[in-house]
Each structure stands twice: as structure tokens, then as C-alpha cells.
């Protein structure tokens, strides 16, 4: 994977996580977020990530999965840190 493609993947994954967090935050303002609503949020936010993976060979998906998960977790931690006034 080229560095520009890797950058694109990182951007798409981070944006997807941020979108999920923001959507949850907006829905939470209106009241508790049900498990069904949370599932819908995650599903919608996963579409861009799954789109990136759809044309990859199964072996490539297996190889990419740990990196995708790391980027997702890092993005989630970034969102939490920003909410608590930490570094972005």
C-alpha cells in the first residue's frame, strides 16, 4: 500500500470513528441512546471502512485488520481526550 493510500485509509477510518462519536453525542442530548440506536450509529459509521476493505483479497483483509483496529482505537482515544481538554 502506498503512503498516499495509507493516509487515505487512516483519514477515512478516523473520520468514521469521529462521526460515530458525534452522532452518539447528538442523540445522547435527546435522552438515553438505546442499544438499537447505538447499533445503527456503528453500522452507518462502519460503511466507509467496510467499503475500503471490500475490494481487498481475504488475505489482505486479515493482514490489514490489526492496523484498522489500532487506528479506530487511537481515533476513539483522541475524541475522548479532546472532550476532556487533553491533547488532540
C-alpha positions, 0 to 999 in steps of 0.5 A: 500500500502506498503512503498516499493510500495509507493516509487515505485509509487512516483519514477515512477510518478516523473520520468514521470513528469521529462521526460515530462519536458525534452522532452518539453525542447528538442523540445522547442530548435527546435522552438515553441512546438505546442499544438499537440506536447505538447499533445503527450509529456503528453500522452507518459509521462502519460503511466507509471502512467496510467499503475500503476493505471490500475490494481487498483479497481475504488475505489482505483483509486479515493482514490489514485488520490489526492496523484498522483496529489500532487506528479506530482505537487511537481515533476513539482515544483522541475524541475522548481526550479532546472532550476532556481538554487533553491533547488532540 
